[in-house]
Amino acid sequence: MPDIERWPTGRLLSTAARLVEHAWDENLRAIGLTHAGVIALEVLSATGPITQTTLAQIVRVQAQTMGQTLTRLEAHGHVSRRRSSEDRRIYVVSLTDAGREALERAVESEQQVLAQVSIDTSMFRQELKIVVRELAGGQEPAGDGAAVASAAGED
């Protein structure tokens, strides 16, 4: 590996992010998930049943992209979709028990990846939250739309 002591912070950050993402991807594949699926499950866990359109808006992706992610999650039994009784064109999405279990396993797998690194992960997490909040202009990001969009075909 080249002398990382001379790397600029941006290169260190992007390389670290890719390495963590690749390690986590391997763990997620074993439980039938991708980053996109985890994000959707996290939102559903926090909100309860919501429309597919609302879920897409929260995660900041197109409804079609969210639809692809949900199709894969549904095939694995992680979510269920039913037509709204008020408007049959609208789907209401719910987290299943299998989805809750998969989300728990995904969180555990992320912790396993970071446990391999000899840092104070709690402090690291706090510092990352500061970076995200301040660079987002004080707005709390609702989800990682880019991850959902790029991983929509992988769930």
C-alpha positions as CSV (number, residue, x, y, z in Angstrom):
1,M,0.0,0.0,0.0
2,P,1.3,3.5,-0.8
3,D,2.4,5.7,2.0
4,I,-1.0,6.6,3.5
5,E,0.7,9.1,5.8
6,R,0.9,11.5,2.9
7,W,-2.7,11.0,1.7
8,P,-5.1,14.0,2.0
9,T,-8.0,13.6,4.4
10,G,-10.5,13.3,1.6
11,R,-8.7,10.3,0.1
12,L,-8.5,8.6,3.5
13,L,-12.2,9.2,4.1
14,S,-13.3,7.9,0.8
15,T,-11.0,4.8,0.9
16,A,-12.1,4.0,4.5
17,A,-15.8,4.3,3.4
18,R,-15.2,2.0,0.5
19,L,-13.4,-0.6,2.6
20,V,-16.1,-0.6,5.2
21,E,-18.8,-0.8,2.6
22,H,-17.2,-3.8,0.8
23,A,-16.8,-5.6,4.1
24,W,-20.4,-4.9,5.1
25,D,-21.7,-5.9,1.6
26,E,-20.2,-9.4,2.1
27,N,-22.0,-9.7,5.4
28,L,-25.3,-8.4,4.0
29,R,-25.2,-10.8,1.0
30,A,-25.2,-13.6,3.5
31,I,-28.6,-12.4,4.9
32,G,-30.1,-11.5,1.5
33,L,-29.8,-7.7,1.9
34,T,-28.0,-4.7,0.3
35,H,-27.5,-1.2,1.6
36,A,-30.7,-0.2,-0.2
37,G,-32.7,-2.8,1.5
38,V,-31.2,-2.0,4.9
39,I,-32.1,1.7,4.5
40,A,-35.7,0.8,3.5
41,L,-36.0,-1.5,6.5
42,E,-34.6,1.1,8.9
43,V,-37.2,3.7,7.7
44,L,-40.1,1.2,8.0
45,S,-38.9,0.2,11.5
46,A,-39.0,3.8,12.6
47,T,-42.2,4.8,10.8
48,G,-44.4,1.8,10.8
49,P,-46.5,1.0,7.7
50,I,-46.3,3.8,5.1
51,T,-47.0,4.2,1.4
52,Q,-44.3,3.2,-1.1
53,T,-44.3,6.8,-2.4
54,T,-43.8,8.2,1.1
55,L,-41.0,5.7,1.7
56,A,-39.3,6.8,-1.6
57,Q,-39.6,10.5,-0.6
58,I,-38.1,9.9,2.9
59,V,-35.1,8.1,1.3
60,R,-34.9,10.6,-1.5
61,V,-35.2,8.3,-4.4
62,Q,-37.7,7.9,-7.3
63,A,-40.7,5.7,-6.5
64,Q,-39.7,3.3,-9.3
65,T,-36.3,2.8,-7.7
66,M,-37.9,2.1,-4.3
67,G,-40.3,-0.2,-6.0
68,Q,-37.4,-2.3,-7.3
69,T,-35.9,-2.5,-3.8
70,L,-39.2,-3.4,-2.2
71,T,-39.8,-6.1,-4.8
72,R,-36.6,-7.8,-3.7
73,L,-37.3,-7.3,0.0
74,E,-40.8,-8.7,-0.5
75,A,-39.4,-11.8,-2.3
76,H,-37.2,-12.5,0.7
77,G,-40.2,-12.0,3.1
78,H,-38.7,-8.9,4.7
79,V,-41.7,-6.6,3.8
80,S,-45.3,-6.9,2.7
81,R,-47.2,-4.7,0.4
82,R,-50.9,-4.3,0.2
83,R,-53.1,-1.9,-1.8
84,S,-54.5,1.0,0.2
85,S,-58.2,0.6,1.0
86,E,-58.6,4.3,0.3
87,D,-56.8,4.4,-3.1
88,R,-56.2,1.1,-4.8
89,R,-53.4,2.6,-6.9
90,I,-51.3,3.1,-3.8
91,Y,-49.3,0.4,-2.0
92,V,-48.8,0.4,1.8
93,V,-45.5,-1.2,2.9
94,S,-45.0,-2.9,6.2
95,L,-42.1,-4.5,7.9
96,T,-42.5,-8.2,8.6
97,D,-41.1,-10.2,11.5
98,A,-38.5,-11.6,9.1
99,G,-37.6,-8.0,8.1
100,R,-37.1,-7.0,11.7
101,E,-34.8,-10.0,12.2
102,A,-32.9,-9.2,9.0
103,L,-32.5,-5.6,10.1
104,E,-31.1,-6.7,13.5
105,R,-28.7,-9.0,11.7
106,A,-27.6,-6.2,9.4
107,V,-26.9,-3.9,12.4
108,E,-24.9,-6.7,14.0
109,S,-22.9,-7.3,10.9
110,E,-22.1,-3.6,10.6
111,Q,-20.8,-3.7,14.2
112,Q,-18.8,-6.7,13.4
113,V,-17.1,-4.9,10.6
114,L,-16.2,-1.9,12.8
115,A,-15.1,-4.2,15.7
116,Q,-12.2,-5.3,13.5
117,V,-10.8,-1.7,13.7
118,S,-8.8,-0.6,16.7
119,I,-10.6,2.7,17.2
120,D,-13.2,4.1,19.6
121,T,-16.2,3.4,17.4
122,S,-18.5,5.5,19.6
123,M,-16.3,8.6,19.3
124,F,-15.8,7.9,15.6
125,R,-19.6,7.7,15.1
126,Q,-20.1,11.0,17.0
127,E,-17.5,12.7,14.8
128,L,-19.1,11.4,11.6
129,K,-22.5,12.7,12.7
130,I,-21.0,16.1,13.2
131,V,-19.4,16.0,9.7
132,V,-22.7,14.9,8.1
133,R,-24.9,17.4,10.0
134,E,-22.7,20.4,9.4
135,L,-22.0,19.6,5.7
136,A,-25.7,19.0,5.2
137,G,-26.3,22.6,6.3
138,G,-27.9,21.7,9.6
139,Q,-30.5,19.4,7.9
140,E,-30.8,15.9,9.2
141,P,-30.4,13.6,6.2
142,A,-33.3,11.1,6.1
143,G,-31.6,8.4,4.3
144,D,-28.9,7.6,1.7
145,G,-30.7,7.9,-1.6
146,A,-27.5,7.3,-3.5
147,A,-27.1,3.9,-1.8
148,V,-30.6,2.9,-2.6
149,A,-30.4,4.0,-6.2
150,S,-27.1,2.2,-6.8
151,A,-28.1,-0.9,-4.9
152,A,-31.7,-1.2,-6.2
153,G,-30.8,-4.0,-8.5
154,E,-28.9,-6.0,-5.9
155,D,-31.4,-6.9,-3.1
